[in-house]
Amino acid sequence: MKTMFFLPKRYLLAMAISLASAAALAAAPAPRLKLQSWSQAEQLSINALAFLPGPSTTERLASAREGLFLLDAQGRELTRLKGSFEGVDSRAQGANVLVASLDSTRQQALIVSLDPQNRQWDTPLYLPVRDFPVNGLCLYRDGASNLFVFLVGEEGKGEQWLVGNGERLSDSAQRVRGLPLPPDAKTCQVQDSANQLFVNEERVGWWAYPASSEAETVRVPVAMRAPFGDLRQSAGAMAVLPGGLLGLDPEAAQLHVYQQQGEGWSAKANLPLAGLKEPENLAARLTKSGIEVLLRDDDNGHLYQGEISWKPTPVPLPPVLPSVAAIVQSEPVARQGDAADDPAIWVHPTTPGLSRVLGTNKKQGLLAYDLRGKLLQELPVGRLNNVDVRANFKLGTQTVDLAVASNRDRNSLSLFSIDRTSGELREAGEITTPLKEIYGICLFQPAEGELYAFANGKDGRFVQYRLSAPDGVVKGQLVRQFSVDSQPEGCVADEQRQRLFLGEEDVGVWAVDARAEQPATLSRVIEVGQTLHADVEGMALYQAGGRDYLVISSQGNDSYLVLDAQPPYAVRGAFRVGLNAAAGIDGASETDGLEVTSVNLGGPWSQGMLVVQDGRKRMPEQAQNFKFVPWADVAKALRLP
C-alpha cells in the first residue's frame, strides 16, 4: 500500500501549464465578470452562500449567526433553521435538498433535509464532536449514490464520513477514513462526476485529491502561488464545475478561473474584484450563457452576484462501472500494512454452510474463516503469499482435501490437510522449489488421483510439480518449467479444458496447456489496456451450467473484470466492490488475490460466492481483510446469462 502527498511529475506539469498559460490568455477571448450588489440579504450576518441545487431554481441557501436560511432570488427569507451556523453545501435528495453546515454553538457538523416546496426543515443529523477544530466541510455523492461529508480541520486533519445512501439520510454518521490535508486548509469542494476533492492551502495553492473512499491518498496541484503559478497572495474559497474551478485570492481581491486539461490545469483568467476588499465566500453554477456566481465581502458583509462570460469544457471521464457490495467481511488480519493477500474457498463435502474461506497473511501465515467472516484458525507458518485448494487427495491411507500455499520465507510450497468433516487444517509438509523469489501458486487436478501445483517467481519462471503422498508424506516431483518475460503472480487452472490461465502483471493474461507432457506455448487472452489495468493480480474461474467465466483483479483501477473462459475470451464487463452502507461494510480496492465458487453454499450464496482481498480497509480503518460478495449480485450487475 502506498501513501503519497503529490506526484512530482504532475506537479512539474502543472507548473509548466501555469507558467505557459499567460501567453494563451492573450490569444484567447478573455472571460469577463459583471458584479452587482445583492442588497436584500444584507440585514443578516451571512457568512456563506450557495445556490439551491437544480438547473432552474432561483432560491439560495445561506448560513449565518441567525440560522440556516432558504432565500429567494432577491435575498428575502423564505424559511430558516434556528441556530448559529458557518459554511454551507448541498446536494439534491429527490424533491428535497440535503444541506451541510457547522453548528457554531455545538461545534459540530450537521446534515439536514430541507423541503423547499413546503419550506420545512427536518431534524438534523449531527456528526460526533471531533477532537480537532473543524474549519470547513463539503458534500460528495459517489457513483453508487452514497453521500459523504468531508471535514477540513486544523493542523492538516481531514475526515470522510458516510451520511446517506440514495434518497435516505442515515440514522447515524459513520467515519470512513482519515485524510491528511494541508496544515492551513480552510475549505473544500467536490466535483461529484469526476470524483475529485479540492482543498485550499492558503499560502501555497489549491490541490485536487481523489474523493472516492477507496482511493489512494494522492494529490495534484491545480494552481500554485507565484513564482510557481499565477496566484499572487493566497488561495481562498473555491467553486467547482465540470472541467473547471474558480478560486478566490482574498488578499489580492482577484477571482481566478481555471480549466482542467488532462491531469493538469490551465489558467483562463484572473478577474479583479473591483470594490471588494476581502472577498471570502464563493458559490457558482452553470447557466446557458456562462457561470453565475455569488460572493461576499468580509470587510463589510456586503453580498454580490454576477456572471462570468465563459464556460469550462468538461473533460472526458472514465466509464462509471457498476458496483456490487460485500454482505460479509472477514475479521481483519493480525498484522498491519500490506499483509492480507490471497483467498481460497474450501467447500464442505456434505454441508456447504460449514465451508471455509482460507486467506494468506504474508506477514504471518494461513487463516481460516467461516462464512460469517469469523476467524476460526490461524497457522503461523511464515510469509505465505498465495493459496489454492483441491478435494480428495490421498494422504497415505487417508482421503483429505489439500491446501497449498507459496511460502516466501523458504521459497517453498507449504501444504495443509483439511479434515473433510470438521474443516480443520493441519500442516502436511513442505516442498522446496528452485525459485529465488516465489510468488504465486495454483493447483490443477485433471483426473481422480492426480494433483499438480504450479508456482511462479518474480523473475517470470514457472515450475510444475506432481504431488503425491503414498506413504503419508507429501512429495513433489518437478515435471515441467517455463517462463514469461516479466513478473507474474495470479494463476488458475481449468480442469475441464486442461488449460492454465496466468497473469503477467504489467502485460496481461495468457493461456497455456496445463498438462505436464505438453509444450508450454503461450496464447494471449487479454492485454493490459483500457479494460484491464495493471497490475494484473488474482484470477479465478466461475463454472456452472455451461457458463465459464474468468474473473481477474484489475488492480490499477480497483475493479474486477469478467470474461468468457473460452476463446475468443469475450469481455462480459467490469465492476467494483463498493461500500455497503446498510451493513457498514466498506468497499474493496487495491485487490491482490480473489477466489470464486459456483457451489450453492446456502442463503445469499445460492449461486456461489466471490471473495476478494481488500487492500485499503475503511470504516473503520483497520488492518486488511477479505470481502465476501454473492455471485448473484455480480451476475445481475453485469447482466450475465
C-alpha positions, 0 to 999 in steps of 0.5 A: 500500500502506498501513501503519497502527498503529490506526484512530482511529475504532475506537479512539474506539469502543472507548473509548466501549464501555469507558467505557459498559460499567460501567453494563451490568455492573450490569444484567447477571448478573455472571460469577463465578470459583471458584479452587482450588489445583492442588497436584500440579504444584507440585514443578516450576518451571512457568512456563506452562500450557495445556490439551491441545487437544480438547473432552474431554481432561483432560491439560495441557501445561506448560513449565518449567526441567525440560522440556516436560511432558504432565500429567494432570488432577491435575498428575502427569507423564505424559511430558516433553521434556528441556530448559529451556523458557518459554511454551507453545501448541498446536494439534491435528495429527490424533491428535497435538498440535503444541506451541510453546515457547522453548528457554531454553538455545538461545534459540530457538523450537521446534515439536514433535509430541507423541503423547499416546496413546503419550506420545512426543515427536518431534524438534523443529523449531527456528526460526533464532536471531533477532537480537532477544530473543524474549519470547513466541510463539503458534500460528495455523492459517489457513483453508487449514490452514497453521500459523504461529508468531508471535514477540513480541520486544523493542523492538516486533519481531514475526515470522510464520513458516510451520511446517506445512501440514495434518497435516505439520510442515515440514522447515524454518521459513520467515519470512513477514513482519515485524510491528511490535508494541508496544515492551513486548509480552510475549505473544500469542494467536490466535483461529484462526476469526476470524483475529485476533492479540492482543498485550499492551502492558503499560502501555497495553492489549491490541490485536487485529491481523489474523493472516492473512499477507496482511493489512494491518498494522492494529490495534484496541484491545480494552481500554485502561488507565484513564482510557481503559478499565477496566484499572487497572495493566497488561495481562498474559497473555491467553486467547482464545475465540470472541467473547471474551478474558480478560486478566490485570492482574498488578499489580492481581491482577484477571482481566478478561473481555471480549466482542467486539461488532462491531469493538469490545469490551465489558467483562463483568467484572473478577474479583479474584484473591483470594490471588494476588499476581502472577498471570502465566500464563493458559490457558482453554477452553470447557466446557458450563457456562462457561470453565475456566481455569488460572493461576499465581502468580509470587510463589510458583509456586503453580498454580490452576484454576477456572471462570468462570460465563459464556460469550462469544457468538461473533460472526458471521464472514465466509464462509471462501472457498476458496483456490487457490495460485500454482505460479509467481511472477514475479521481483519488480519493480525498484522498491519500494512500490506499483509492480507493477500490471497483467498481460497474457498474450501467447500464442505463435502456434505454441508456447504454452510460449514465451508471455509474461506482460507486467506494468506497473511504474508506477514504471518501465515494461513487463516481460516474463516467461516462464512460469517467472516469469523476467524476460526484458525490461524497457522503461523507458518511464515510469509505465505503469499498465495493459496489454492485448494483441491478435494480428495487427495490421498494422504497415505491411507487417508482421503483429505482435501489439500491446501497449498500455499507459496511460502516466501520465507523458504521459497517453498510450497507449504501444504495443509490437510483439511479434515473433510468433516470438521474443516480443520487444517493441519500442516502436511509438509513442505516442498522446496522449489528452485525459485529465488523469489516465489510468488504465486501458486495454483493447483490443477487436478485433471483426473481422480488421483492426480494433483499438480501445483504450479508456482511462479517467481518474480523473475517470470519462471514457472515450475510444475510439480506432481504431488503425491503422498503414498506413504503419508508424506507429501512429495513433489516431483518437478515435471515441467518449467517455463517462463514469461518475460516479466513478473507474474503472480495470479494463476488458475487452472481449468480442469475441464479444458486442461488449460492454465490461465496466468497473469503477467502483471504489467502485460496481461493474461495468457493461456497455456496447456496445463498438462505436464507432457505438453509444450508450454506455448503461450496464447494471449487472452487479454492485454493490459489496456483500457479494460484491464489495468495493471497490475494484473493480480488474482484470477479465478474461474466461475463454472456452472451450467455451461457458463465459464467465466474468468474473473481477474483483479484489475488492480490499477483501477480497483475493479474486477473484470469478467470474461468468457473462459473460452476463446475468443475470451469475450469481455462480459464487463467490469465492476467494483466492490463498493461500500455497503452502507446498510451493513457498514461494510466498506468497499474493496480496492487495491485487490491482490488475490480473489477466489470464486465458487459456483457451489450453492453454499446456502442463503445469499450464496445460492449461486456461489460466492466471490471473495476478494482481498481488500487492500485499503480497509475503511470504516473503520480503518483497520488492518486488511481483510477479505470481502465476501460478495454473492455471485448473484449480485455480480451476475445481475450487475453485469447482466450475465446469462 
